[in-house]
Structure formats: C-alpha cells, structure tokens
Amino acid sequence: PTDAPSEAPTDAPTESPTAAPTDAPSEAPTAAPTAAPTDSPTDTPTAAPTGAPSDAPTDAPTDEPTDTPTEAPTEAPTEAPTDAPTEVPTDAPTDAPTTSPTDAPTDSPTVAPTDAPTEAPTAVPTSVPTDSPTDAPTESPTSSPSSAPTDAPTEAPSDAPTEAPSDTPTEAPSEAPTQAPTETPVTNATVFPCNLSTPPLQVIGVAGGYEVKILDVLNGTYTDYWTLPFSLPASPYTKMNAVGINPIDSIAYGIARSGGLPYLVRFGPNVNNASEMWMEYVLKAPSWSFAGTTDIHGNFHVLDQAESPALYTFEDIHQLIGYPTTGAALLTDYSAMVPSYTYLGPQVSDIVPLRADLEGTSSKQDYLVGAGYSKVLVIGYTNNTDHDHWVLTSSPSYNDAYGAAWNHRDLAGDDHLYFSANSGSGVYELVDIDLTLLTATMVQLLPSLVTSNNDGMNCLLSVVPFTPTYAPTGLPSEAPSEAPTAVPTEAPTESPTA
C-alpha cells in the first residue's frame, strides 16, 4: 500500500492496510485490520478487530472481541464477550457473561448469570440466580418470581410485590400484597404417599408417643410406618387423636393436646430431613376430641362429645400456616369458635366421611358417620351449612367401641365404610344404611387386634382393600380365599384359610 491512503478507497482492499485508515471504509475489509479504525465501520467486520474500536460498531461483530468495547454494542453479540462490557448492552446477551456486568442489563438475561449482579435487573430474570443478590432491591419486581432463589435474600424487600407469589412467603410481608395469594402455606411436613392401593392406617398410642401403623387386611395385624414421640414438636404434646389425611395437600392432620389445650396439628417426615419426623401446630382448637376426620373437600370435622354434643368444621386447613410452637403469635385461634352444628346422639369413637345418596335425591350428598355399641350416628351437611342428623340401630348387635374408621372407594367410585373394634372382635363394613327405617348392618370382614387410644386414617381416593364376599357361595372353592368370608360355608374347603 501507499504510505498515505487515497481519498476514496479501492473497490477491493489491499492485502495489508495503509498506515492510516481511509476516510470511508472499503466495501470489503482488508485481510488484516488497520492500526486505527475507520471513521465508520465496514459493512462486514474484519477477521480480527482493530487495535481500538471504531466510533460506531460494525453491523455484525468480529469473530473476536476488541480489547476495549465499543461505545455502542453490535446488533448481535460476539460469540465470546469482551473483558469489559459495553456502556450499553447488546440487544441479545452473549453466550457467556462478561467478567463484570454491564451498567444496564440486556433486555433478556444471559444463559448463565454474571459473577456479580448488574446494578439494575434484567427485564426477565436469569434462569439461575446470581451467587449473591443485589445490594438493594429493584424498584419494581420481576414479572414472575425467579425459578430458584438466591443463596441469600436481599437486605430489604422490593417496594411492590411480584404479580405471582413465590412458592413460600417471605419472612416479612411486602408493603403491598401480591395479586394472588400463595398457593400453599409454610409447612415442613412431607405429604403422605397416597395412591389407589394405599391400605387402611391406624394411629395407636404407645409408650412415649404414638405410632402410625398399616393394617394388613388379610389377617388384621399391623406394620409400623411412622413413630411420633411426645417430644417431636418444639412445644411437646401429650395426647393425639382424631386424625385424617387431607386429600387437598395429602398431609396428615390430627387433634393434639399440648399444655392441656387442644390444637389441630400437621405431622409427617420433615421436608428438610426425611429421616426426621415433624409436627407443627396449625390452629388452636375449641375442644379436645377423639372423633375427627378430613373430607374430600379438604375440611376437617371434629366432634365435641362432652355435655352438649357439637360438630366443629375447619375449612381450607391446607391454607393455614403451621408453627413448631404453641406460642407462635400468628397461630390461628379458633378456641372460641361457635359450633357448626349441635345434635343429640350416641357417643362414637371415630367418624369418617361419606358421599352417597342416602335420601333418595338421585345425587350424592356429604355425610359424617360414626358407630359404637350398636348405634350409628349419621350427620348430613351441604357446603358446611345445612345440617341434619340421624341415629340408627345396627345389626347384628355388637357391644363394641369402634376406635378406627376408614373410607375406601370401589372401582365404580362408591364409598365403603369400615370400622375396627377396640375389643379385637374384628374389622366390619357398615352396609345397608337406611335413614327411613333408621337401620344399618355391620358385616364382619376379618379379625382385629385389641387396641385402645387409637384412631383410623386413610387416603380417601384409595380403592377398597377388602376382597372377601359378604356371604359364602353355596359350594366351597377348591382352594380357600386369602381371608375368610364373614359367614362360613356349609362345608369346609379342602385346605384351611390362612
């Protein structure tokens, strides 16, 4: 090339550039860049950048970035970022972030976050948060919460809440609420693994606490599942009963006594340590009881069977925050709650929900059913308001208290009710409930163990676990059933039942 450039460039560039650039760039760049950039860049970038960037960026970036960034970014980012960011970010982020963040963020975040956060947040949060949060929160939150939280929170909350709530609430509330509430409250109790084949469960008092046991429907024996020592929560409890698994959140609930007062509690393995059991207090209850249950709608029902029998119903219990101590300032207080319904009826040791058409309306209604000493208590309700009750006589007449009750569905979606006698006389199904004749039938299905201080709970959507027929066939089968029929066959089978 000449020592000085011509006033206008050649149509094709020289193999090596002139000592100083031309006033206007060539149509195609030189094989090697000029020592100083042209006043305006070439239409396509050089294979390598100039020692200093041009005043305006090229339409497309160079394969390698300049040592110092241009004042304005290229329309598309370089494959690798510059050591220092441009004063204005590129329209799209680089594949890898710059060593230090830009003064202003890109419209969309980089695939991976920068080592340190930008002074202002991106319009859309990064898929993974930065290792440390910004020194101060943003003036307005992101349109939706980040998929994962930072290891440490910001020192102060944002002035306005996010449009959608985070999975768990902050320790302190925002100045204004979110447009929608959080879907689940703070709870450390793990869900119970309910499925269609989950067998009946029973909570039985033992030395030092309670145990959740699985009932073997073939022989009436139990297998240990959970152990709940009295020292489990931060505020120890002394007694528990009226348990049930809420089908809304699939967590076990019950009435526990602590400091002489009754509370609704949640319990199960700790979500932070599966080998550790957890119990938390959900609300202060109006009464201690050993007869309680959850229903298919997520309500918790409990009977106060003292001088004036009464039904209390706690709605939407899955939305209530649980606390490890009874002295938590924000613990929901229902201790002075007015009964949902009062009635005159027999004392029952457990209740179980039932959806059935017992009144001939051609549609299923909600009921609570308990049994004891040849009497059956049925309480009907609609939307937890319109109540009615019936007292039935069951046959055959068994002089038993039924401390555990369960509800399981058949494949047609119909509920079946089962009761276990504390005396050990057996597990029974309650059938033929007639609200007109005020009668019902107890059919023995299998033997049971002697129990006391116990209660039944189950997954409400699990299918009927009991397989024997209510009455035997006329002739015995060649091989016996796994469990005997409620009534023996006229002639014995060739080999005995298990």
C-alpha positions, -999 to +999 in steps of 0.1 A: +000+000+000+009+037-003+022+055+028-010+075+030-044+064+018-062+077-012-092+100-005-116+072-016-110+035-011-103+010-039-131-014-049-111-043-035-089-039-005-051-043-004-036-074+012-023-052+040-038-020+052-023+015+049-007+031+079-037+052+085-073+043+075-092+059+047-120+084+054-145+058+042-141+021+046-136-003+017-166-024+006-148-054+020-123-053+048-086-058+045-072-092+054-056-076+085-072-046+103-058-011+102-038+002+132-067+026+138-103+022+128-120+040+100-145+067+109-173+043+101-170+006+100-170-017+070-203-034+061-188-067+072-162-069+100-126-078+096-114-112+106-098-097+137-107-064+153-087-032+151-064-022+180-091+003+190-128+000+182-145+022+156-167+051+169-197+030+156-199-007+157-200-030+127-233-044+116-221-078+127-195-085+154-159-096+147-151-132+155-130-120+184-140-090+205-119-058+207-096-053+237-119-024+248-156-023+240-172+000+215-194+028+228-224+012+214-228-026+210-232-045+178-267-056+168-257-092+176-233-100+204-199-115+198-195-153+204-173-145+234-178-113+255-153-085+258-132-083+290-152-052+300-188-047+290-201-020+266-217+011+281-250+000+266-258-037+264-263-057+233-299-064+222-293-100+229-270-115+255-237-132+248-235-169+252-213-164+282-215-133+305-189-106+308-164-108+336-181-078+352-217-068+345-229-040+322-241-008+338-275-015+323-288-050+317-297-066+284-334-070+276-331-107+282-306-123+306-275-143+296-277-181+297-257-181+329-256-152+354-227-128+357-203-133+387-217-102+402-252-088+397-259-058+374-267-025+391-302-027+376-320-060+370-328-075+336-364-073+323-366-110+327-348-128+355-320-152+347-329-189+348-303-193+376-298-165+402-265-148+409-245-162+438-252-130+458-282-107+455-281-070+445-272-046+473-306-031+472-339-045+458-353-034+425-378-006+424-403-030+410-402-067+410-398-090+381-430-100+363-427-135+378-405-149+406-372-165+397-372-202+392-347-206+421-340-182+450-306-167+457-285-183+484-290-151+505-321-128+502-319-090+495-314-069+526-348-053+521-379-064+502-390-048+469-414-019+472-440-037+452-448-074+452-444-097+422-475-104+401-474-141+411-464-152+446-433-172+454-437-208+464-432-199+500-438-165+516-411-141+528-402-139+565-416-103+565-445-092+543-441-069+513-455-034+516-483-043+493-498-078+488-494-099+457-523-100+432-529-137+441-521-154+474-495-181+478-509-215+469-495-233+499-486-222+534-453-227+551-451-263+562-423-287+570-445-318+569-440-341+539-470-353+520-482-388+527-476-410+495-512-418+488-521-439+458-551-461+448-538-491+467-529-474+500-542-497+528-560-485+559-538-468+585-542-466+623-526-443+648-520-461+681-507-448+714-475-464+726-450-457+754-435-423+748-458-412+719-478-426+690-472-449+660-488-448+626-494-484+615-505-501+583-534-526+587-528-559+570-563-566+555-556-603+552-550-611+589-558-580+609-522-574+620-502-541+618-469-530+604-451-499+619-449-469+595-442-437+615-432-430+651-444-398+667-427-392+701-442-368+725-410-346+723-415-342+685-425-306+682-407-276+698-438-275+721-442-311+732-476-328+731-492-353+755-520-368+735-533-371+699-564-385+682-590-376+655-565-380+627-571-378+589-552-373+556-563-342+538-569-350+501-561-314+491-525-314+502-521-351+511-507-343+546-518-360+578-537-339+604-550-346+639-560-331+672-532-330+697-531-317+733-502-296+745-501-277+778-535-291+785-550-273+754-562-288+721-546-279+687-550-290+651-516-303+640-499-315+609-474-343+610-451-364+588-414-366+578-395-333+578-392-320+542-357-309+551-347-342+566-367-373+555-353-394+584-367-370+610-404-368+619-421-334+621-452-320+638-465-284+636-494-265+652-520-252+627-547-237+649-560-235+685-590-258+686-622-252+706-623-287+721-603-319+726-618-349+707-611-385+697-636-384+668-625-363+638-617-366+601-610-348+569-635-349+540-630-349+502-633-311+501-603-305+524-624-297+555-615-310+590-645-321+611-643-328+648-669-338+674-671-324+709-689-351+728-690-335+762-722-323+779-737-308+747-725-328+716-713-304+689-697-305+655-669-281+646-657-277+610-624-261+600-624-251+563-594-249+539-569-262+565-542-266+538-540-227+536-532-223+573-496-217+583-481-243+607-457-234+636-434-255+657-446-239+690-480-233+705-469-198+715-465-185+679-480-150+677-497-156+643-511-191+651-547-192+640-570-191+670-604-210+668-606-217+706-637-196+709-653-209+677-691-213+676-701-249+668-710-256+632-739-279+644-753-293+677-771-326+679-784-353+703-768-387+696-747-415+708-710-412+716-688-426+689-650-432+690-643-421+654-661-406+624-655-410+587-667-390+557-692-405+532-705-393+499-737-412+490-773-409+480-789-419+513-820-397+510-832-406+475-823-374+458-806-391+429-773-373+438-746-379+463-745-358+494-719-353+522-722-372+555-702-379+586-707-414+601-696-429+634-705-462+651-705-476+686-724-500+708-750-510+681-757-473+673-747-454+642-746-416+641-751-400+606-747-362+602-755-348+568-743-314+556-743-293+525-715-267+520-708-270+557-741-252+565-773-272+561-770-299+587-792-328+598-786-360+617-800-395+623-794-422+649-795-457+635-795-491+651-770-516+636-773-553+635-761-578+645-758-562+679-721-558+689-713-542+723-681-526+709-665-492+706-651-486+671-619-465+676-608-466+640-629-459+609-620-457+572-635-448+538-624-465+507-639-464+472-648-492+448-640-491+411-674-475+404-665-446+426-688-455+455-677-451+491-674-480+515-671-475+553-651-498+576-648-499+614-623-516+637-635-528+672-613-518+701-621-552+717-604-571+689-637-587+677-629-577+642-630-552+613-665-546+600-681-529+569-712-508+575-737-515+548-775-511+541-777-476+557-814-467+558-823-432+570-860-440+568-860-472+589-830-460+609-812-492+605-778-504+592-759-537+590-724-545+604-706-572+584-675-587+599-647-590+574-616-601+593-603-604+628-586-575+646-562-568+674-572-554+708-564-517+707-571-486+728-560-450+725-562-453+687-577-437+656-580-446+619-570-426+589-567-433+552-563-419+517-598-410+507-593-419+470-578-453+476-597-483+465-615-509+486-587-532+501-610-559+514-617-587+489-638-614+507-675-617+498-701-608+524-717-642+523-703-676+512-711-694+479-733-725+481-703-747+475-668-741+487-640-733+463-612-759+457-587-735+473-595-712+502-596-674+499-568-654+515-592-641+541-623-659+553-658-649+544-679-632+571-701-662+573-687-697+570-695-721+541-718-750+547-689-774+540-653-767+547-627-762+519-602-790+512-575-769+529-580-742+555-578-704+550-546-686+560 
